[in-house]
Amino acid sequence: MSGWFLWTGEELPTADDAFVPLHLSHAEQYVPHAVRYLSLDVGWRFLVAPGQEDVWFDPALLASEE
């Protein structure tokens, strides 16, 4: 399991079934724009939007692992 949660839109979804498992072998088909970022290490985030790509380290993500 990679640990990535991917969503589209402005707001983080809150429905219990908002996220579904996706095997990496299907990532190119369903989230081709995200594939290049899925090898980022723990603590990294990325945003891909029309005309924008951003990658940043978020130390708050590491705090939840302790």
Secondary structure, DSSP 8 states (H G I E B T S, - for coil): --------SSS---STTS-----GGGHHHH-TTTGGGTT--TTEEEEEETTEEEEEE-THHHHTT-
